[in-house]
Amino acid sequence: MSSFIKKIIILLVVAGALGASFYYGVWFGKQQVVCKFCAPEDIDFSLFWEAYHKLQEKFVDPQKFDTQKIIYGAISGMVGALGDPYTVFFPPQESKKFMEDVSGSFEGVGMEIGVKKGQLQVISPIEGTPAQKAGLRPGDKILKINDTFTADISVDKAVDLIRGKKGTEVALTIFRDSWDKSKEIKIIRDVINVPSLKLEFKEGDIAYLQLYQFSEKAGADFQEAAIKILNSSSKKIILDLRGNPGGYLEISQEIAGWFLKKGQIVVVEDFTATGKKQEYKAKGNSALLDYPLVVLINNGSASASEILAGALHDNRGILLIGEKSFGKGSVQQLENLSDGSSLKITVAKWLTPKGKLITDVGLDPDVKVELTDEDFNKNLDPQLDKAIEIIKNL
């Protein structure tokens, strides 16, 4: 055998050995990989991939077969199957828009909406906004947004449809329990700048404080109002949380600190999935602790306003006057995903200091007073009248 042939054979043997070593390394590596996001062994995704390949093979318009959209749609379907209107998937563009919305002012009609018993409805129109001026009220059911029916729609999708550029129009088909049939209400969008509160002094010694929302600036605004009350001749306080859709938990906790003893529980976060509970306690100066107080609520009182009302009721026995609150007592956490999309996930439910569940239940008033359409149209307020009557005797 010539030396040339021997060299060829040696090279082939070496190449073969190297190739075998490479493929063994790949195989061994695969056995060692631990995938953080792999499916649990007891979940079979074969049906998903079977459906995917059938669509890929047979769908009539191949140009519309967008793999990325299909993946996003699958995630949205997975999230929707949980049946929680506040757990939502945002593709990258929607995720970016959501972050912009929560960080500043926005253009729209100015109302908080939510889903209750499967129906999209108004939690509360915001003071001075197009929604309030159009006559929308807490509890109004939103059947259609323009030409889109709202059955099974997510809250965030509905928000996306309702919001829009200043000066543009949105048509809402509304049904109110006191109406015989639904009505279409057309609203011109505007820039929404939400006020925090309003302070008035009534009948000499009564401070009437209406909180519109628990925004980032509401804490500072409340402090300014509280100082005015302390420096006035007021001896009693009516706290009006009607139509207050909520806001930041921390602001609610901060305001509660003016009315409660330091260390008293404001609210409990119940993480059912892990069995953990976290208590949020009053940390304020208790400067308004000794003032007789009553609280007004209605079905537009939600989230952080229910937390404050529940804390005052459970810790001090403060009377709640008006109508049953909305029942939005859950905690959402935003999780950013690797491609710029995000998940807003309900991670916990709120309990009042005495352990009462708020979610889907709400707070019952101690003194029930309804506000009728006739009262509303005549600018009458029997709920506030009752609060004044009661606070005078405290």
N, C-alpha and C positions, 0 to 999 in steps of 0.2 A: 504493500500500500504506500502510495507516494506521500511525502510530507504535506503536500497541499491538501490532499483529501483528509488526512488526519486533522489538520487545522479546521477544516470545514465541520467535521464531526464534533470536534471539541466545542466549537462555537455554537452549534445547534444544541448540544447537551447543556451548555451554560445558559443559553437563551431559554431553553425549556425549563431549567431549574428556576431561573429568575421569574418566568411567567407563572409557574406553579406557586412560587413563593408569594407573588403579587396577589393572585386570586385567592390563596389561602388567607392572606392578610385582610383582603376585602371581606371574605366570609367571616373571619374571626371578629373583625371590627363590627360587622352587623350584629353579631351575637352579643357584643358588649354594649351597644348603644342603648341608652335609656332615654326615651322620648318623653319630655315633660308633658307634652300635650297629646300624646297618643291616646287612642280610645281604650277604655277599660276592656279587659279580655272578654267580659260577658256581654259586650255590645257588638252586634253584627251589623256592619254598614254595607253588606253586600246588596241589600235591596236598594239603597241609595244609588250605588254605582250602577246597578242594573238599570234603574230608571234613567240615570244620566246617559248611559250609552245608547239606550233606546231612543232618547230624544236626539242625541247626536247623530244617530243613524237615520232616523225617519222624519225629523221635523221638516215641515214643508219649505221653510225659508232659512237655509243654512247661514245666510248673512246676519240673521238676527240671533244666532247662537253665540252669545257672549259669555264665555266661561266665568269671567269675573262677576258679572251681574248675577249669574246663576248661583255662584257661591254666596254672594251677599243676600240673595233671595232666600237661600237655604238657611242662612243664619237668622234672618228676620223671621222665617217660619218657625224655627226652633224656639226663638224668644217668644213669639206670639203664642205658641202652644202652652206656655206657662200660665196664660190667662191673667197676667198682671199688667194693667194698662200703664204702669209707671216703670216697668222694665223694658228697655227699648234698645235696639241696635241702630247705630248711625254709621252709614258709609262715610268715607273721608270728607266729602263736600258738606254733608249734613252735620258731621261732627264739628267741622270748622265753624259752621253757621251757629250751632248750638252754643259753642264757647263764646262767640261774639255776642249772642243774645243775653247770656247770663252775666256778661261783664260790663254792660252799659245800657243806655237807652235804646229803644227800638221803634220801628214804625209798624203800626197795626191799628187795632180798634180799642185796645186797652181793657182786657178782661182776663181773669183767670178761669180756666176750664178744667174739667176732670170727667172721669167716667164713674158713674154710680149705678149699680145694678145693671151693668151692661150698656147703659145709655150715656152718650156724651151730653154734658150739660154745663151751664154757666155756674161756676162757683161764686164769682162775684165780679161785677163790672167795677173798674177802678175809678175813683173820684175824679170828675172833670174830664173824662175821656169820651171819645165818640160812642163807645158802647153804652156808657151811662146816659149820654144825651139822647141816644136812640131808644131809650126806655127798657133796655135789657135788665133782667133782675135775677138774683140768685135762685137757682132751681129751674130756670128756663131750659128746656130740652132742645138741643140743636139737632134737627133731623137731617138737614142738608147744608153743605157749604158750597155756594154756587150750584153746580150740577152734580156734586159728589155726595152720595148718601153716606151717613156717618155710622151705619151699622158695622160693628167690628173694627172701626178705625182706631188707631192708637192716638193718645193725647198729643204726642209730638207731631204726628202727621197732620192732625187737625190744626194745630198751631201753625204749622208750615203753610197750610192752605188759607188760613185766616189772615196771617200777616202779609204785608206787602208795602209797596212804596206809598209815601204820603200823597194824597190826592186821588188814589185809585179806589175803586168801589168793590166791596164784597157783599154778596147777598146771602143772608142766613135764614133758613126756614126754621122757625121757632114754634114750639108748642108749650103752652103754660097750662098747668092743671085746672085753672079756673076758666080756660077758654073752651069753646065748643070745637074749634078746628085750628089747625096751624096757620101761621102767618109768615109771609116773607118780609124780612126787614133788611133794607139796604143801608149800608154804613160806609161812609167815606173814611178811609184810613188817614192817620195823622202820626206825627212824632209823639211818642208816649213818654212823658216825664212824670213819674209817680210821686205824689206827695206822701209824707210819712204820717202826719197827724194833724189834728186841729184841737185847739184848747179854747173853751169858752167858760164863762162864769155865770151861773144861773141862780136866781133867787137868793142872792146875797152870799151864802156860805157854801155853795155847791160848785165844785170844779167838775166840768164835763169835758172829758178827754177822749177823743175819738182817734183810734189808731187805725190807719188805712192799710198798713203792711209792715212787715219786719224787714225792711231793706237795710243795706249796709249803713246808711246814715240815720236810720231810725233811732239808734241808741243815743247818738249825740243830740238829736232833736228831742227825744224824751227827757234827757237830762235838763235841757233848757226849759222844757215845759214844767218839769218837776220843781225846779228852782222857783219858777213863777208861782206855782201853787204854794210852796213853802213860805214865800214872801207875801202872800195874799192873806185875806181874811177868811179864806176857805177852810172849812172844818170837815168836809165830806167830799168823796170822790165817786163819780160815775165813770167807769171805764167801758167804753163802747168798742167792742170787737166785731160788730156786725159787718158783714161784707169784707172782712179782712182775710184774704186767701193764704196768709202765712208769709214765709220768707226764711231768713236765717235762724236756725235753732239757737245759735249763740246770742243773737240779739234778744230773742224771747227770754233766754236765761238771764241776760243782763238786766232786762226790764223787771223781771220777776224779783230780782235782788233788791229793788226799791220797796217792795211790798212784803217781803218775807224775811224771817230771821236768817242770818248767815248760816249756811250748812243744811238748811231744809231742802228736801228733794224737789226739784222742779219737774223732772221727767225721767223715765227709765227707758233705755233702749234695750229691746229684747231681741237678741240674735238667736232665733229659733234653730237655725241650722247647726250652730255650735253649742247651744245651751248656755251661752254667756249673756250676762246682763251688765249694762253700764249705767251708773247713776249720774245725772247732771244736777248739781246743787247750786243753791243761791249763793252768790259771791258779792252782792252789793252792799250798800250802806244802810239798808232798812229804814231809810228816812221817812217813808210813807207808811210804815208798819202800823202806826196807831190811828190812822185815818179810817173812819167807817167807810166801807166800799161796797158797791154792787157792780156786777159785770153784765153787759148786754151781749147776747149772742144770737145768731140766726143760722140758716142753712148755707150762708155764705162765709161763715167763720170756719176756717180750715187750717190744718197743719199747725204752724207755730202759734196761731191764735188759740187753737184748741189746747195746746200745751200750756200756755199762760193761764187760760181760764181754768183748766183742770188743776193746775198747781195751786191757784188761789182758793179754789173750791175745797180741795182735799186738805190743804194745810191750815187754812183759816176759816173754813166753813162759809166762805163768801157766796152769797146768793147769785145764781145765774138766772137772768131774766130774758124772756123772748121765745125763741124757737130752737129746736134741736139743731146742733151744729152738723157740718158736712160729713165728717168722719174720714179725713185724710190724715192718717197717723202712721206713715211709713217713712223709712229712711232710704234715700238713694245714694249710691256710690258710683262715680264715673271711673271706668276702667279703659285706658287707652290701649288699643291693639297695635300690632307691629306695622300695619300699612297706613296708619293715619285714621282708621275707623275707630269707633269706640262703642262700649256697652254701658248703658246706665242701668244699674242693677239694684233692685230692692233688696237690701241686706238685713234690715231689721224693722221691727214695729215698735211704736211708742206706747208706753203705758203711763197712766197718771201715777202720782206718788202712792196712791192706794191700790195700784195694780189694775186699774180699769183699762181695757183695750179701747183705743180710739178708732183704729182702722175699720171702716165699713159700719161702725156703730155710732160714733159721734158722742157728744155730751148732751144729756137731757137737761132742759132748764128746770130750776126749782119752782119758778113762777112762769107758767106758759102764757104768752100773750102773742096772738097772731096779728100780722099786718096784712090787711086785705087789699085787693085792687082798689077799692073805693078809698081806703085810707091813703094809699099811694097817690092816687089821682088828685085827691084833695089836699095833699101835702100834710096829712095828719100823721102823728107818730105815737100811737097808744103804748108802744113798748117803752119809749123814753118817758112818757107820762107816768107809767107804772113805776119805773125806776126812780123818778123824782119823788113819787108818793112814798115809796118804801124807804128811801135813803133819809127822808125827813124824820122818820121815826126811829132811826138807828143812833 
